[in-house]
Amino acid sequence: MNNNTDLKLAVLIDADNVPYSNIKGMMEEIARYGTPTFKRIYGDWTKPTLSGWKTVLLENAINPVQQYSYTSGKNSSDSALIIDAMDILYT
């Protein structure tokens, strides 16, 4: 690899823990280190609190992954994100 633009990066975001207003700066910083080839965001998209993400996802070509919140106190998005990270790492 000759430079950072040759690096392929995976960007996996937990929508419950990152405000959508931060995405522009995050994506600019990530682009300094390589090319984000996987861009996914995890959350329960039926929740009204995540409705602000829609435009941001389209503008940045981020793929939303639905993770229902079946129980309180448990974060199923974290588990799905970890499983996807391992799948991406070993493919």
Buried (B, 14 or more C-beta within 10 A) or exposed (E): EEEEEEEEBBBBBBBBEBEBEEBEEBBEEBEEEBEBEBBBBBBBBEEEEBEEBEEBBEEBEBEBBEBEBEEEEEBBBBEBBEEBBEEBEEE
